[in-house]
Amino acid sequence: MAKAPYYESRFIRANDPDTARAVWLRETLLLPTVGEPVADVWVMVFDPSGHRAVKQQFTIAEAAFGYDDWTARIASTVLDDTAAFGALADARWDLAITASGQEPVRVLSDRAYQARFPTAKTSVRDPLARFDGHLEISGHGVDIDGWTGSVNHNWGTRHTPAYAYGQVCGFDNAPEATLEIVTARAALGPVLLPGVTLFVFRHEGQQFAVRSIRGSLQSHGRYAPFRWTFGARVGEQMIEGEITTVPSDVIGLTYSDTHGGVKYCYNSAIANCRIQVAGKAFERSELVSRRAMFEILTDDRLDSVPLLA
């Protein structure tokens, strides 16, 4: 078991290919510098009939995270690369995960994963996994049949002070293409520094990425609730785009940080993404998705989005 301060999150998300529905499940550990370590299970559903979210907390003794076999167990719930199942007081689920065969996505440079900075690390174990099964939450059932999504892993000593995080697991007009992108703001004391935009874009068997601070000098990103514009030009490659959503398609959550205090997470798994790409590796084209993930982490409480968990 890691020592405080430390947090870790294993999560999956998947979208209905036909309607504006999505599921998001998380298994998390929190080892704070003050207070007791805890393990949380989160279940969230985006649905036109109403978004739903539940969170149940357990003692750290009820959690076991494996690394050789990459399995997370909290109480009666389990999440790994092939399945997710479990039950809470107000939710139950049983999902099969079929691997896509895609290579994992590493958003940071190899050196950054080994360094103390940044304090938060993220990787995608499968950016185009298939999900099948059933989920129930607050009396609402969701049949999941051939939904596409991702298997993800986050960890670190402290949450990034502020960020926008986006993910597209297949575009409407390019189902094999994926995008992982973040505009993150570090802090110097109480002052937030300008955002740094990193991304990995895969399309037509090619990859275009900016993974380092040095590389980010050629990228840009600016966000606010709930519009994010971004882009980069590196050599002969170019990408420009935006991810947008509306407050009614966002779930608000409260995240505890390792050094005390809370942050507010505002997540939409049914956001819109539109990007233009061009360059030597890609034919000039515009890609769109109605099933993008758009998440903002902030210290600010937004009145336009209720906190559901």
C-alpha positions as CSV (number, residue, x, y, z in Angstrom):
1,M,0.0,0.0,0.0
2,A,1.3,3.5,-0.9
3,K,2.0,6.1,1.8
4,A,0.1,9.3,2.3
5,P,-0.3,11.6,0.5
6,Y,-1.6,9.4,-2.3
7,Y,-4.7,8.9,-4.4
8,E,-5.6,6.4,-7.1
9,S,-8.5,5.9,-9.4
10,R,-9.4,3.0,-11.7
11,F,-12.4,3.9,-13.9
12,I,-14.3,2.9,-17.0
13,R,-16.7,4.9,-19.2
14,A,-18.9,3.9,-22.1
15,N,-21.4,5.5,-24.5
16,D,-24.5,4.2,-26.2
17,P,-23.8,4.3,-29.9
18,D,-27.4,5.4,-30.7
19,T,-28.6,7.8,-28.0
20,A,-27.2,10.4,-25.5
21,R,-26.6,7.8,-22.8
22,A,-23.4,6.9,-21.0
23,V,-22.1,5.2,-17.9
24,W,-19.1,6.0,-15.7
25,L,-17.8,3.8,-12.8
26,R,-14.9,4.5,-10.5
27,E,-13.0,2.7,-7.8
28,T,-10.8,5.1,-5.8
29,L,-8.3,5.2,-2.9
30,L,-7.6,8.3,-0.9
31,L,-4.7,8.4,1.6
32,P,-4.7,11.9,3.0
33,T,-2.1,13.6,5.2
34,V,-4.9,14.4,7.7
35,G,-7.7,12.1,8.5
36,E,-8.4,8.4,7.8
37,P,-7.7,6.7,4.5
38,V,-10.9,5.7,2.6
39,A,-12.0,3.8,-0.5
40,D,-14.9,5.0,-2.6
41,V,-17.0,3.4,-5.3
42,W,-18.8,5.8,-7.7
43,V,-21.5,4.9,-10.2
44,M,-22.8,7.5,-12.7
45,V,-25.3,7.4,-15.5
46,F,-26.0,10.1,-18.1
47,D,-29.5,9.6,-19.5
48,P,-32.2,11.8,-21.1
49,S,-34.6,10.8,-18.4
50,G,-32.3,12.3,-15.8
51,H,-28.7,11.9,-14.8
52,R,-27.9,9.8,-11.7
53,A,-24.9,9.4,-9.5
54,V,-24.2,7.5,-6.3
55,K,-21.1,7.2,-4.1
56,Q,-20.5,4.8,-1.3
57,Q,-17.5,5.0,1.1
58,F,-15.6,2.1,2.6
59,T,-12.7,1.6,5.0
60,I,-9.3,1.2,3.4
61,A,-9.2,-2.4,4.9
62,E,-12.0,-3.3,2.5
63,A,-10.0,-2.3,-0.6
64,A,-7.3,-4.3,-2.5
65,F,-5.7,-2.9,-5.6
66,G,-3.6,-5.3,-7.6
67,Y,-0.9,-4.1,-10.0
68,D,0.4,-7.3,-11.7
69,D,-3.1,-8.3,-12.6
70,W,-4.5,-4.7,-12.5
71,T,-7.5,-5.5,-10.4
72,A,-9.4,-3.2,-8.0
73,R,-11.6,-4.7,-5.3
74,I,-13.6,-2.6,-2.9
75,A,-16.0,-4.5,-0.6
76,S,-18.1,-6.6,-3.1
77,T,-17.2,-4.6,-6.2
78,V,-14.5,-5.5,-8.7
79,L,-13.0,-3.8,-11.7
80,D,-10.3,-5.1,-14.0
81,D,-9.5,-5.1,-17.8
82,T,-12.2,-7.7,-18.6
83,A,-15.1,-7.0,-16.3
84,A,-16.7,-4.7,-13.7
85,F,-19.3,-6.0,-11.3
86,G,-20.7,-5.2,-7.8
87,A,-23.5,-3.8,-5.7
88,L,-24.0,-0.8,-3.5
89,A,-27.0,0.2,-1.4
90,D,-28.6,2.0,-4.5
91,A,-26.8,0.5,-7.5
92,R,-25.7,-2.8,-9.0
93,W,-23.9,-3.7,-12.2
94,D,-22.4,-6.6,-14.2
95,L,-20.4,-5.6,-17.2
96,A,-18.1,-7.5,-19.6
97,I,-15.2,-5.6,-21.2
98,T,-13.8,-6.8,-24.5
99,A,-10.4,-5.5,-25.4
100,S,-9.9,-3.6,-28.6
101,G,-6.3,-4.6,-29.2
102,Q,-5.3,-0.9,-29.3
103,E,-2.1,0.1,-27.6
104,P,-2.5,2.0,-24.2
105,V,-2.4,5.8,-24.3
106,R,0.2,7.6,-22.3
107,V,-0.5,11.3,-22.1
108,L,2.8,12.2,-20.4
109,S,6.4,11.6,-21.4
110,D,8.1,8.6,-20.0
111,R,10.2,10.9,-17.8
112,A,7.1,12.6,-16.4
113,Y,5.7,9.3,-15.2
114,Q,8.8,8.7,-13.1
115,A,9.2,12.2,-11.8
116,R,7.5,13.8,-8.7
117,F,6.1,16.5,-11.0
118,P,3.4,16.5,-12.2
119,T,1.7,15.3,-9.0
120,A,-1.1,13.6,-11.0
121,K,-0.5,10.9,-13.6
122,T,-3.0,9.4,-16.0
123,S,-3.0,6.7,-18.6
124,V,-5.6,4.9,-20.7
125,R,-5.3,1.1,-20.7
126,D,-7.8,0.7,-23.6
127,P,-9.2,3.6,-25.6
128,L,-11.7,1.7,-27.7
129,A,-13.0,-1.1,-25.4
130,R,-16.4,-2.7,-25.9
131,F,-18.9,-3.0,-23.0
132,D,-21.9,-5.4,-22.6
133,G,-24.1,-6.0,-19.6
134,H,-26.6,-4.3,-17.3
135,L,-26.5,-1.6,-14.7
136,E,-29.2,-0.4,-12.2
137,I,-29.0,2.8,-10.3
138,S,-31.7,4.4,-8.1
139,G,-34.3,2.1,-9.6
140,H,-33.3,2.9,-13.2
141,G,-32.1,0.1,-15.4
142,V,-29.6,0.5,-18.3
143,D,-29.0,-2.3,-20.8
144,I,-25.5,-2.0,-22.2
145,D,-25.1,-3.7,-25.6
146,G,-22.0,-3.1,-27.7
147,W,-21.2,0.3,-26.1
148,T,-17.8,1.8,-26.8
149,G,-15.6,3.3,-24.1
150,S,-12.3,3.2,-22.2
151,V,-10.5,1.6,-19.3
152,N,-8.5,4.2,-17.4
153,H,-6.0,4.6,-14.5
154,N,-5.2,7.8,-12.6
155,W,-2.8,8.2,-9.6
156,G,-0.6,10.7,-7.8
157,T,0.2,12.6,-4.6
158,R,-2.3,15.4,-5.2
159,H,-5.0,16.4,-7.6
160,T,-3.9,18.9,-10.3
161,P,-5.0,22.3,-9.1
162,A,-7.3,23.0,-12.1
163,Y,-7.8,21.2,-15.4
164,A,-10.0,20.4,-18.4
165,Y,-9.8,16.8,-19.5
166,G,-11.3,15.4,-22.7
167,Q,-11.6,12.0,-24.2
168,V,-13.1,10.7,-27.5
169,C,-13.5,7.0,-27.9
170,G,-14.2,7.0,-31.6
171,F,-15.6,9.8,-33.7
172,D,-19.0,9.7,-35.4
173,N,-17.3,9.8,-38.9
174,A,-14.1,8.0,-37.9
175,P,-15.0,5.3,-35.3
176,E,-11.4,4.1,-35.1
177,A,-10.0,7.5,-34.2
178,T,-9.4,8.5,-30.5
179,L,-8.4,11.7,-28.7
180,E,-7.0,12.1,-25.2
181,I,-6.4,15.7,-24.2
182,V,-5.8,17.9,-21.1
183,T,-5.3,21.5,-20.4
184,A,-3.8,21.6,-16.9
185,R,-2.9,24.5,-14.6
186,A,-0.2,24.0,-11.9
187,A,0.0,26.3,-9.0
188,L,2.8,28.4,-7.4
189,G,1.5,28.9,-3.9
190,P,-2.0,30.3,-4.2
191,V,-1.4,31.5,-7.8
192,L,-2.5,29.3,-10.8
193,L,0.0,29.2,-13.6
194,P,-1.0,29.4,-17.3
195,G,-2.5,26.2,-18.7
196,V,-0.4,23.5,-20.4
197,T,-2.1,21.5,-23.2
198,L,-1.0,17.9,-23.8
199,F,-2.8,15.4,-26.1
200,V,-2.6,12.1,-28.0
201,F,-4.6,11.9,-31.3
202,R,-4.8,8.6,-33.2
203,H,-6.3,8.4,-36.7
204,E,-5.8,6.3,-39.8
205,G,-3.1,4.3,-38.2
206,Q,-1.1,7.4,-37.3
207,Q,-0.5,9.2,-34.0
208,F,0.0,12.9,-33.4
209,A,0.9,13.8,-29.8
210,V,2.3,16.5,-27.5
211,R,3.3,14.9,-24.2
212,S,5.9,17.2,-22.6
213,I,6.2,20.7,-21.2
214,R,8.6,21.6,-23.9
215,G,6.3,20.3,-26.6
216,S,3.4,22.3,-25.2
217,L,5.0,25.5,-26.4
218,Q,3.5,24.5,-29.7
219,S,0.0,23.8,-28.4
220,H,-2.7,25.9,-26.8
221,G,-5.9,25.4,-24.9
222,R,-8.4,27.7,-23.2
223,Y,-11.5,26.5,-21.3
224,A,-14.4,27.7,-19.2
225,P,-17.7,26.1,-18.2
226,F,-18.5,24.6,-20.7
227,R,-16.5,25.4,-23.8
228,W,-12.9,24.4,-24.5
229,T,-10.9,25.4,-27.5
230,F,-7.5,23.8,-28.3
231,G,-5.0,23.1,-31.0
232,A,-1.4,22.5,-31.9
233,R,1.0,22.8,-34.9
234,V,4.1,20.6,-34.8
235,G,6.1,20.3,-38.0
236,E,3.7,19.5,-40.8
237,Q,0.9,18.3,-38.4
238,M,-2.0,20.5,-37.3
239,I,-5.0,20.0,-35.1
240,E,-7.6,22.6,-34.0
241,G,-10.8,21.9,-32.2
242,E,-13.3,22.4,-29.4
243,I,-15.3,20.4,-26.9
244,T,-18.6,21.9,-25.6
245,T,-21.5,20.9,-23.5
246,V,-24.4,22.5,-21.5
247,P,-25.0,22.5,-17.7
248,S,-28.0,20.2,-18.1
249,D,-25.6,17.5,-19.5
250,V,-23.1,17.7,-16.6
251,I,-22.9,15.8,-13.3
252,G,-21.3,17.7,-10.4
253,L,-19.1,15.7,-7.9
254,T,-17.1,16.6,-4.8
255,Y,-13.5,15.3,-4.7
256,S,-11.5,15.2,-1.5
257,D,-7.8,16.1,-1.9
258,T,-4.9,14.4,-0.2
259,H,-3.8,17.6,1.6
260,G,-7.3,18.4,2.9
261,G,-10.1,20.4,1.4
262,V,-12.3,19.6,-1.5
263,K,-12.4,20.2,-5.2
264,Y,-15.4,20.2,-7.5
265,C,-15.5,18.0,-10.6
266,Y,-17.9,18.7,-13.4
267,N,-18.2,15.9,-15.9
268,S,-20.2,15.3,-19.1
269,A,-19.8,12.0,-20.9
270,I,-22.2,13.2,-23.7
271,A,-20.3,16.4,-24.8
272,N,-19.7,17.4,-28.4
273,C,-16.3,17.5,-30.0
274,R,-15.3,18.9,-33.3
275,I,-11.7,18.9,-34.6
276,Q,-9.9,19.7,-37.8
277,V,-6.7,17.9,-38.7
278,A,-4.2,18.3,-41.5
279,G,-0.6,17.5,-42.3
280,K,1.7,15.0,-43.9
281,A,0.3,12.1,-42.0
282,F,-3.4,13.0,-42.2
283,E,-5.7,14.1,-45.1
284,R,-7.3,17.4,-44.2
285,S,-10.6,16.5,-42.6
286,E,-13.1,17.5,-39.9
287,L,-14.1,14.9,-37.3
288,V,-17.1,15.2,-35.0
289,S,-18.3,13.3,-31.9
290,R,-21.5,13.5,-29.9
291,R,-20.1,11.2,-27.3
292,A,-17.0,13.1,-25.9
293,M,-16.0,13.2,-22.3
294,F,-15.5,16.8,-20.9
295,E,-14.4,17.2,-17.3
296,I,-13.4,20.3,-15.4
297,L,-11.8,20.2,-12.0
298,T,-11.9,23.5,-10.0
299,D,-12.0,25.1,-6.6
300,D,-15.1,27.0,-7.6
301,R,-18.7,25.8,-6.9
302,L,-20.9,26.3,-10.0
303,D,-24.5,27.2,-9.3
304,S,-25.6,26.0,-12.7
305,V,-24.8,22.3,-11.9
306,P,-26.1,20.4,-8.9
307,L,-23.7,18.2,-7.0
308,L,-25.1,14.6,-7.2
309,A,-22.3,12.8,-5.2
